[in-house]
Amino acid sequence: MKIKLCGLSREEDIMAANDLLPDYIGFVFWDRSRRRVTEEVARRLRSALDGRIKAVGVFVDEDAERVATLVRGGVIDAVQLHGDEDGEYISLLRALADCEIIQAFKVRGEADAEAAEKSSADLVLLDAGLGEGKPFEWELVKGVRRPYLLAGGLTAETLPLAIKTLSPYGVDVSSAVETDGKKDARKMREFVLAARSV
């Protein structure tokens, strides 16, 4: 069970992650997110991150060259795409940078699950939206055969049922491990322990 803690933006978030050792942490570079970090902040936080944890950059319709520059510069190890990026964009990104590519899909109907199944990305993330903390209808993705990260409304309490119902490759969390809009080390720990206990 892979675990991703997304939207980290402070040094205390990194220290909590280093203690818990999730597989991935996420830095959000989308300008309209309240969790957004600048390249300089991400670089500083990355330098304090345990080397066993992959840093993922989260982007929405960002210029591929800028994304690749962050990978080549060692700021991030992997890329997560949350916009309208298509197969052509993914091919371009592969040519510019050697990294894992995760494509996120907002699941609102069967067509979204089918599109995720066909994605050329290395991994897909199935979500309800853009870090809004709401679940989607799990029934819609029961037919997805490829490995995926499950996101959207997951909490330490709902995780066991989600994992037993869907058997995802991994889980991704952001808002459920926050208090007053900031990451909460206690909630991060509870989430990680819940994921590992199933």
N, C-alpha and C positions, 0 to 999 in steps of 0.2 A: 504494500500500500504506500504509494508515493504521497508526500504531503507538501503543499505549497502554502506559505504564508505571504499574502500579497499586500502591497501598499505600505511597505515599511519606509519611514521617512526620518527617523531620529536615531541617534547613537544607542539609546536605551532599547530601541526595537531590535537593533543588530545584536546587542548583548543578550537579549532574551532568546533570539533565534540561535545564537551560538551555543547557548545552554541546552536548547531543545533539539538541535540538529535536524531540522526538516530537510527534505531533499532539495527544495527550491524556496527562494524568497523573491518577491517581486518589487521592482521599482517602477512606479507609474510616471511616464513622461508626457502623458496627454495633458495639454494646457488647461482643459476645462475640468480636470479632476481636483478635488480638494486634497487628494493625496499626492499630487504632483511633486516631483523633485527635479531639480536642475541637474545638468550633467556634472557640475562641480560637487554638489551634495552627494550624488550617487557615487562618484569616484571616491569621495572621502569615506562614505559608509562601506563601500565595497572593500576598501583597504583594511577595514576592521572585521570583515566577515570571515568566518571559519572557511578554509579552503575546501572543505568537504561539502559545502552548500553551494548550489548553482544560483547565480544571480540572473534573474529574468527581467528584461526590459519590456514594459507593457506600452503598446503604441496604438493609436487610432489614426489610420490613413496618413502616416508619417512618410516623408521622403525616404526612399530605400537607402540612399547614400548616407543620410544622417544615421539611420539605424545601424548600417554596416560599420560606420566609423566608431560607434560606441562599442560594437563587438570587437573590432580590430584593436581598439585602444584598451581593451581589457576591463571596461567598465561593467559589461554584462557578458554572460556566457550563452544566453539563449534569448529568443525573441518571442513575444506573445502579441498576436495581431487581433485587434478588437474592432476594426472598421470594415470597409468594403473591399479589403485586399483580396485579389483573386489569384488564380494559378499562375498567371503571368507575373504578378508582383512577387509571388513566392519564388519563382524561377530566377527572377532578377536578384532577389536577396541572396539566394544560394550562390549565385555567381560572384556576388560582392563580398560575402562573408561566410566562413565555415562555422555554422552554429546550428543548434536545435531550433526548429521553428514550430511554435504552437499556434494554432489558429482557433480563435474563440467563435462560438456560434450561440446566438440568442435562440433558445428553443421555444417556439410559440406554436409549432405545428409539425406534422410529419415531414413536410418538405425540408425543414431545418435539420432534422435528424438525418435525412437522406443526403443533404448537402455536406454535412459533417463526415458522413461515411465516405464520400468521394473526394474529400480534400487531399491535396498533395502535400500538406504539412506533415511533419514528423509525428505530431501529436495534436489532438483536438481537445478543446475545452468546451464543455456544454454548460451553459449558464442561462440565467433568466434576463440579465441585463448588464449594466456596467457598474458592478460593485454596489448594487442597491440592497443587497441582503434579502432578496425574495426568492423563494423556490419556484421551479417550474413544474409542470405536470410530468412526473417521472415516467408515467406510462408511455410517453411519446418516444423515449429513447431505449426502451427495452429491446428493440430490434437492432441497435447499433452493435456491430461485431468488432470493430477496431478498438484498441485501447483508448481511453479518454480520461481526462480529468473532469470530475464533477464539481460544479460550483453553484452558487445561488441559494441563499437562505440556510446554509449548513451551520449547525451549532454543535457543541459538544453533546447536547441532548438528542439531536436528530441524526447525528452521524451513524450510530449503530444500525438504525433502520435503513438509512440510505445505502450503506455499504452492503448489508445483507440483501436488500432488494435488487440492487443494480450491479454489484461487484465491479465498481470502477477501477481503473488502473491507479487512480489517485484522486485526492480531494484538494480543493483550493478554497481558502477562506480569506475574507478581508474585514467587512463590517462587523461580523459576529465576534471578532476578537478585539473590539474597540470599546472604549468608554469615553463619552464626550468627544467623539471624533478622533481620538488618539489610540494607538495600539496599547493594549492592556496585557502586561506580562502574565498575569494570573489566567486570563481568558485564553491566551495563546497556549499556555501549558495545559489547561483543561482540554482544549481542542486536540492538541497533539496526542495526549495520553488517551483520549477517547478513540482517536483514529487507530492508534497502535493496539488498543485492547480488543478490537473486534476480530 
